[in-house]
Amino acid sequence: MKTNQFKTNLSKALGNYLKNTNYIGDLMRNGIATMSNPKWEDFENTGIRRKEALVNNSVSHGLVHMDNTAAVATGVGGQFNPFANVLYASLDAAKANRIYEYRLMASYPEVGDAIEEISNSFINMDERKRIITFRYHDKNLPNEQLKKLESEFDYFINLFNLKEKGKKYCEDYLIDGELFLELIACTATEATKKKGIVGALKLQTELMEAHFKDKFNSVIAAFTGKSVTFEGNNNNNIIKMEHVPYQANQILYIHSDNWDPTGEFVIPYIERARKRYIQLSYLEDAIIIYRLVRAPERLIFKVDTGNLPTPKAEAHLQRLKDRYFKSKAFDINTGDITQKFEPQSMLDSFWVSKGNGNEGVEITQLQGGQNLGQLDDLNYFIKALYRALRVPTNRLESESQGAIDASTLLREEIRFAEFIISIQRKFAEAFKQAFISHLKFTGLYQHLKLKEHLMELDFTPPSNYFYMRRLQAIQIAADAYTKIAGIDVMSKTWTLKNIMGLTDNEVLEQYRMRKLEAAHEYEIAQITSAGPNWKTVTLMQQAGVSPEGGGDAGGDLGGGDIDFGGGDLGGDMGGSDLDATADAASETIDENPGGGMEAL
């Protein structure tokens, strides 16, 4: 409770202090920026200025001014919807409060698991163990200079230790909606300044503020950090607030590019799942309550009260209740024996009087809840939460997801991979700007006459992304081929070329492979029916010789004297007729497409 109260008070105090105050402009105009941040001027001429130049020369820039005094941002259900205020909770205008709520949301197991799936897929390595690849598209740049540029990039990117910290950077980006990394440069002397960026430190999101010159084109004027001093232990009263200004190029800044409905502040990616998260958490509580209430078995006591009038019958039932559902206890203070009610013993039992009967007390059971194991509604909202975060539902445990269609699974995985790549592009753009600042510090940017638009940074995409895209293309083409090839008037060769996209050589290769496969299947069938010596058996059958007659075929056919009723096999048939027949049979067998298994 103290943490919540502190964050709430801090946010309110900051909001009151900063309201209607253009403090970054005051800092810059009064020269305080250089005093608070000695490296302000060092970073002033680094980084990319193209967007700022476009905005400065734009006719439309400045025509529309957002109302900065707008009330609390609306939530899922709308700002003036009482139900939304209870169930969905409108977004808090105070940044510290918002971030606290989003971090609390991320600690929820299902949300945390989904975020972990995304962050685990964010960092990947290619065959050269690179997480991010640098390319410079200029054929006129000599090889030596290109290698030097690539070597400088390897040094620069290693400063961020993406292998160890990349996953955490992605998680913070998803939860907070913003990521602030201060670029550290040694600017004490010209020699140390030539080293460029020497490190990076992560800054607290709730204490940093980005000041946009044009927020919808992501043109940043500067950043400020806050250092707050309270009056004693009173967290409601700020007696001192120090602002540390940062140049736009001094901070590696990545944001979600999603804005609240009023356009006031950046909202994180997980905001899209906030409604599902609240619904799911409420549903889980409701399920637990229902099971606690419905699980116990109850008893129904039907007591025969004879002809007693109603008041006396009720009094009789009450005496029975007191007798059976109160326990005797010794009171150590008074020394008396008292009867104390035990609510656990009743189990919400029901007492009913029966009149004009001769039966005694009848006790029956009322069964507890019979569908306590059915969690279809809970599983629905878990899947809805995953879908809201674009995480494939097959990442859930198998017992909670049921059967998933293969085509649906492929679509979800491709959609997820493309989402990961979109995050990687945001990070790549920010690292590109920071690398340009580094090159300008070292002097390489000017010396090599580099151009910003020729630089390209690419994170290694998820390992199975390209395979899945290829699989999807083949699946679509195969479905179309099956439908078109089934039409009698359509040529299969034409369909292979125009639908499957095969060249003439690839079509011929397909026919050749089909012949080999047919020969292979034929040979397998012969081995299955006649055994491994099927060729010998076939020769004997074509020669009119029974494989089972005459004993050893290997010895007798080689010139023996066994008489099969047509003369001497070793003489007439063995010398000429059998050889001719064998040659003909061999030719017949060799005519099989592809030459049988040996051809394969």
N, C-alpha and C positions, 0 to 999 in steps of 0.2 A: 504493500500500500504506500510506503514511503517513496518508493521509486516512481510509482504512477503520479503521486502528488507532486514530486519534484519536477518531473517532466512537464506536467500540466502548468505548474507555476512558471517554469522557465519559458515555456512557449508563450504564455500570456504576457509575461514581462517583456520578452523580446518583441512581441507583436505591438505592444503599447509604445515601446521605445522607438521602434523603426517606422511606425505608421506615419505616412505623409512626409517621409524624410528621404531625400535623395543623397544618402550619405556617401556613396561611391563618387558622385560628382563633386561633392564638397571636398573629399579627400584629394581628388586630382587637382581641383582648382587651387586649393590652398597649399599645395606642395607637401602635404602630409604623407602622401604615398611613398615618396622617396625616403622619408624619415622612418616610417614603419617597416618598409621593405627595401633594404639597400640594393637589392638586385632588380628593382623595378625597371631601371633604364637598360640594364644588360639584356633583358628579355624583350625589350620594346620592339626591336627590329628583326626579331626571329620569327619563324613560323610562316604560315600561309596567310597572305593578305588579299587573296583574290575575291573571296566572298565579301569582305568588307568593302573592297573597291566597287564591286557590283552594286551593293546596297547604297553606297554614297552617290552613285550615278543613276540610281533608279528613280523614276518619276513617281512610282506608286508608293515608295517608302515614306512613311510618315503621314499618309493620308488618313489612315485608320488608327485611332488611339483606343486601346482597351481601357475600360474603367477599372483602375487599380483599387478602387474602394469597394469592390463587389463583396457581397456577404459570403458566408461560408459556402464552399463549393457543394454542388449537389451530388448526391449519391446515386445508387442504382434506382431507387424508387422515386426520385425527384425531391427537390428541396422542401416543398411544402406538403409533403405527404406524411401524415403522422405515423402511418404504418411503416413507412420507410425509415423514419427516425428510430423506431423501436427495433425493427428486424434487420435492416440493412446498414444503418448508421451512416449518415452523410460524411463526406470527407472533411477532416478538420483543416481549417485554414492555417493552423500553426504547424510548421514543418516538423518540429521535434515530436509532436503528438502523432502526426501521420506516420512517421518512420517507426515510432514505437509500436503502433498498431500493426503495421505491415510485418515487423519482425516477430511480433506475437503470433500473427497469422502463419508465418513461415515455420514457427516451432510446432505447429499442428502436424502430426505424423504424416497424413496423406499429402499435405501441401509440401512438407519437407522432402518426402520421397520423390515427388514430381520434380521439385527444384534440383534435387540431386541427380536425377536422370538427365536433366538438361545440362547441368554443369559438367557431368562426367563425359557427355558427348561433345562438349565445347573444345576440349584439349585433345588433339590427335597428332600423331607423328607420321611423316611420310617415310619412304624407304631409306632416306638419308638422316633420319631422326630429327627432322626439322618440324617445329610447330608452326612457324610462320615463314613464308618464302618472300624474298625481295627480288623484284625484276625491274630492270631499267630498259625501256624500249627505245634505244637509239643505236642504230647500226653504225653510226659514225664514231661512237665512243670506242677508243682503243681497248683491246683486251686487258691490258695492264691496269688501266684506269677503272675498268668495270670490276675487275677482281678486287682492287683496292676499295671500291665502293661497297661491294658485297662483304668484304672483310670488316669494314667499318659498321655495316648494319649488323653483322653477327655480334660484334662487341656491344653495340647499343642494345639489341634486343635481349642479350644475356643479363643486362642490368636489372631486368624486371623478373627474372627467374620464373618464367611462365610455367615451366614444368612443375614447380612446387606451388606457386601462388595463383596460377591461371584459373583454377577451379574456384578458388575463393573470390577472385575478382568477378567472375561470372555470377556467383551467388549474390554478392553485394549489389551488382547491377540489377539483377532480377528482383531483389527484395526492396532495395532503397530507390531504385529508378535512376540513380546517378552514381558515378564513380569518380572520385577526385584523387589524382596522384600528383604530388608536387615533384617537379623535375629539379634535381639538385645540380648546380654548376659551380665550380670553383672560379670565381671572378676576381680574386684578389690581385692577380698580376696577369699580364698578357700571355705569359707562358702557360699558366694554369688554365686560363680561359680557353686556350687552344685545345684543351683536352675535351671540351664539350660537356655533355651531360655525363655525370659520374655516378648517378644513382637516382632512385625515386622512392618517395615515402607516401604511404596512403594516409589521407586526411579523413577526419570524421565527417560524414555526409551531413549530419544535423547541424554542424557548426560552419558549414561552407555555403556560400550563395553565389550563383552564377548570374551575372548582370548582362543581359542580352541587348545588343544594339538592334537586332531583329531576331526575335526568338523563333519565328516560324521558318526562317532560313538558317537558323543555328549560327548566327553571327554574334560573337561574344565580345563585349567591350572589356570586361575585367572580371575578376573574382574577389570576394572578400571572405576572410575567416573571422570568427568572433571569439573573443576571450572575455568571459563575464566574471565580475566580482560582486558577491552579494553582501548585504549588510548583516554581519554576524551570522546567525543561524536562520535568519529570515529569508527564505527563498522567494518571497514575493517582492522584495525590494532590491533592485539592482542599483548599486551606487557607482559602479564603474563598468564601462564596456569598451574594450579596445578592438579596433578593426584593423586587421592585417590585410592590406590590398595585395593582389597578385595580378601580374600581367596576364593577358589572355593566353600567351604562349608559355607561361610559367607552370601552367597546370595541364596535365593530360586529363581531359574531361570527356566522359562518355555518358550520354543520357538516353532514356528510352524513346524520346521524341514523341511521347504521348502526353497530352495536356488535359487538365481538368476542363469541364464544360465552360468555365469562365476564362480559360486561357491564362490563369494566374500562375500555376506551378506544374512541374513535371510529376506525373504519376507513374509508378512502377508497372512492370509487366504483370505482376500477380494481381493487380487490381481487377483484371478481367475475370478472375476466379473468386473474387471476394464474396459475391452473392452465393455461389455454390458452397464456399467454405462455411459461411454462417448457417446456411440451410443444413448442411451435413452435420455440423456440430450440434445444432438443436435437435436434429433427428436422432442422433446417437443418444443424447440425454433422454429424449422421449422413449426410445426403445428400452433403455435401462429401467426407467420408471415403470413402464408397462410390464416388463418382466418381473419386477419386484412385487408389483401389485397382483398380477394374475398368476404367478407361479404357484403359490401355496394352494393346497387343497383345503376346502372349507367343509364344515360339518353342518348338517341340518338336523336340529333336534325337534321332533314332533311329539309334544307332551300331551297326554290325555288329561284334560281338565274336567271331564264329566259334564255335569250340568251347572258348573259354577258360573255365576254372572261374569261379564267381561272384566270389571275392575278386579274381582277376586282372582280370576284366571291370570291376569297380568301380574298381580302380586305374587301368585304362586310361581310363575315363571321367573320372576325376579329373585325369589328365595332360592330357586334351583341354581340360577346363575351365580349367586353369591356363595352357594355351598360348593360348587364344583370349580369355580374359577377365581377363588380367593385362597391365598395360602396363609397359614398361620405363621406368625413371626414373633420373636421375643424382643420387646423394647427394652434396651439396656438402661434407658433413662428413667422409665417409670416402673420397670419390672413386670409390666403387664404383657399378656399374650394378645396380640392384635391380628386382625385379618387384613392383609394387603392385597390389593387387586393386581393381578398379573396380566397385562395386556397381551403378552406373547402367547399365553395359553389359549386365548379365545380364537385366534386365527380368523377373525371376522366371521365367527359362526353365526348361524341363523336359528332363532327359537320361534317355533310356531305352535300355538295351542290347538288341540282337536277336541271338540265338544261332542257329547252324547255318544260316547264310545266306551267300549270295555277293554280297549287295547292299552298296553303300557307305553312307555317312552320308546319311540322309534328313532334310530339314528342312521342317517344316510350320508353319503359323501357327495360333494359338489366338486367335480373335476376342475383342476387348474387350467391355465391356458394351454390350448392344444397346438397352437401354431407359433410357438416361441422360437423355433429354429428357422423360420422363414425370414430371410434377409434380402429379398429381392428389391425392396424399396431402398435399403441402405446401399446395396451394390449399384443401383441406378445412379444415386447421387455421387458415389465415388467415381464412377465412370464419367459422369458429367463434369466433375472437378478436373479429371485428367484431360478430358477433351477441351475444357476451357483453357488449360495450360498447354494445349497442343501436344501432349505426351501420349503416345499410342497406348490404347487400353490393354494391349497384350503385355505391357510391362507390369501389369498387376499380377498378383499371385493367381495361379491357374484355377484354384478352386472358387475364386470369386468372379471370374470373367466368363466362364462358359465357353461355348464353341464360337470361333471367330472365322468368318469367311476369308479365304486366302486373298481374294482381290481387295477386300476391305483392309486387311492387314497391310498389304503392299501400299495402298494409298496412304494409310496413316503413317507408315514408316517414311515414305517419301516426303510427306507434308512435314513431318518432324525434322527430317534432315535439312529441308529447305529453311525451316525456322532457325535451326542451329547456324546455318550458313549466313542468314540475315544478321544474326547477332555477331558472328565473326567479322562481317563487313563493317559494322559499326566500330568494333575494336580496331580493325585494320586501318580505318580512316583516321582514328585518333592517334594511333602509333605512327602513322605516316606524317602527321603534322609535327609530332614530337621529334621524329627523326630528322625532319627538315631543320628544326631548331638546332639540333645537335650538329648537323652539317654546317650550318651557318656559323656556329661557334668555332668549329674547327677550321673553317675557311674553305673546306672542300666544295661547298655549294657554289661559291663564287669562282674558285679556281677551275673547276671542271665545267662551269657554265651549265649547271644542271637545270632541268625544267620540271616543275611540280607535276604536270599532267603526264609526263613520261614515266613517272614512278608508279609502281604497282606492288601492293602488299597483299598477300593472300594467306589466310590461315588454312591449314590442312583440313579439308572437309571430313565428315564422318566416314570411316573406312568403307562402309558398305553403300555409300550414297550412289556412286556411279554404277555399281553393280545393280542396285535396285532400279535405277532409271533405265538401264539397258534391258533389265528383265521386264519392266513395264512396257517398253517399246515393243519388245518381242511378243509379249502377251497380246497387245492390241493388234499387231500385224497378223499374228497367228489366228486370232478370232476372225479377222476380216478375210484371211485366206480360206479358212474353213467354209465360210458362207459363200464366197464367190466361186471357189473350186467345185462346189457342189452343183453349180449350174451347168447343165449339159453342154451348152453352146460355148462355154468359156474354156480356153486352153489353160492347162495347169502351168505350162511353161510361161505363158504371158503373165499369169497370176504371180508366179514366183518372182518375175522380173519387176513387175509394176506395183505389187502389193508388199511383198517381202523385201523388195529393194535389192535383189541379187543381180550381179553382173552376168554376162554370158558365160564367162569362165566359171563363176560360182555355180551356175545352173548345171553346166557339164560336170563339174565336180560332184554335185549332188547326185546326178544320175550314176556316175561311176561308183560312188560310195553305196548307192542303193543296190547295184549289181553285186558288189562285194558282200554286202550284208545278206542278200538273197542266197548267195553261194554258201555263206557261213551257216545260215539257217538250214539250208538243204543238207549240208554235211552233218550238222548236229542231229537232224531228224534221222539220217541214215545210221549214225552211231547209236542212237537211242533204240532203233528197231533191230539192227543186225549186229551190233557190237563194234569194238574198235577195229576189227579186220573186215569191215564191211566191203571194202574194195575186192578182196579175195573171194568173199561170199558172192558178190555180184558177178564176178568172172565165172565162177563155177555154175551159177544159175543160168547164165547166158550160154554156157557150153553144154547145158543139159545134165550137169553133174549135181547130184544131191550132196550138200555139204556134210550130211550125216552118214553117207554111204561110203564104204571102202576104207574106213579107219583113218589113218593119219593123212590129211590132205597135203601137208607140206612135203611128205616123202613120196607118196604114191603118185601125185601129179607131176612130180619131177622126172618121170620116166619109168614108173613101176609097171607091174604086169597084171594089175587088177582088171578083170573083164567086166565091163558094164553092159554087155549084150550087144555091142557094136563092133567087136573086134578088139584087137590089142591096143589099149590106150597108150601104151608106151611106144607103139609102132606107128600105126596110121594116124590116130588122133594126136598122139603126143608129139609126133614129128612135124605134122603139117597142119592138119585141120584144127587142132586145139590152139596152136600158135596163132593161126589166122583169126580164129574166133576171139582169142584173148586180145589180139591187137585191135580188133573191131570194138570190143567192149571197152578197151582202154580209151580209144578215140571217143567213144560215146560218153564215157565218164568225164574226159577232159574237156568236152564241150560245155560242161556246166559253167555258168557265168562266173568269171573271175578266177576259175581254177580251184575253187574250194577253199578250205581253211588255210592251205599253204599260201594262197594269194594274200590273205589278210595278214 
